[in-house]
Amino acid sequence: FRHRVVTQFLVFLYCKCLWRSLKLLVRKFTGRCELQRICYNYQHGACRTLKLESSLRFSRNPLLQAALSVHPDKVEKTVDDIMTLKKINPDTNPQLGISLQGSLLQIVGYRNLVAEVEKFRREAYDCENAQHEEMLMKLWKELRPDTPLSARISKQWCEIGFQGNDP
């Protein structure tokens, strides 16, 4: 039990004090904030975007945290606000703005896509809904283009993974 408490205390100490102190020290030494270091040290792609997302999520600043859920039309303004907050001159660091904007668009787009997919996933199938029936027939045609469906309720649905005659 005592070992566990000591471990938790050390993790807390590292996360709250040492990590922030280390970031401040590196900023003073390099002259770059964490966002700059990520954008300049990682090539464009998933790795950079994930690092930026993590940095923004764990920031103490509400503006940086809110950047993750901004509307896609507001990404450019948000990047300008971040650059102002971090005291980064966009004229001397044009690539940073481009990198931040690209990554933020990916993050926001992905989050919106996940939310939309989740909305569809939660929607129950309704046989009275013509759109649902149309989508079901389209599914059959896409998965079995050479095999016509004999009837709406048919054992053929089991061929594509449904558990009964009426999907």
Steps between C-alpha positions, in 0.01 A plus 500: 500500500776743593685431172182581305451832678863597441467409130182706464666794674800483266276484195304798630820690569634423153178597322429816693842637574792340324337465159386863494839614626673293233278650229578851625872424508495359146305805381758733651785296354358455147288814477210288377176399667387138503273550196792640300728214602238245394436669165870541422621161629232273350416462136148566376273207580331303774790510745518880498121535518476261796778682685331836439165363611654368820678827568181700450287260705732508802563874488388707797389777264128491411562646151738216415261237637206653311697490174430126482126550464485820294279509189700434180416852375668647810827305478691779326394756764582252775852453360543880495381515863744224599788679330407822681467320834839333457656826376606345171548736207318352198729690261813333635328161556263456202547123488380466859162654418461273199596191702270587790211572266544173311520295818207679663287440191586130523418485871173690467399307187571167667303596812204613287513178300502289818201695634308451177577128483396464864170675422431252218608207716251592771211535256288186513388339177136572417329289235235776464772746394532495119858628519601213729338247266675657203836480677435136585428416137810693393705297748375178340578624149851612600586175678329260260480678161455176302232350727152653498316505831202265478290693753541768765473232769724215390757248622742670257575766764690235696745474208633848576510461878153578632370255759149460366267537206415863576803721560 
